[in-house]
């Protein structure tokens, strides 16, 4: 197979006749926004597709984050109360006992 001569001096052309600018093709053969448009008045469809995909990804990330949000009261409750019996944990008991003992010694 003959290698065609480069159009510009020093330009890189592969043996199949493509240039490195064709390496920016995305899945399905869609040109990414890195390739120049066809002309000065051509509509930038590649940029519009890239922008739409970016916005869809952002919306998905934000909606997923909102669905998993847990407020601090639920976290504190999970750390101090047994989920099955709804009884305070041993640490809560020890803290409360120390607090009440300090209070009793103050009034003694």
Secondary structure, 3 states (H helix, E strand, C coil): CCCCCCCCCCCCCCCCCCCHHHHHECHHHCECCCCCCCCCCCCCHHHHHHHHHHHHHHHHHHHHHHHCCCCHHHHHHHHHECCCCCCECHHHHHHHHHHHHHHHHHCC
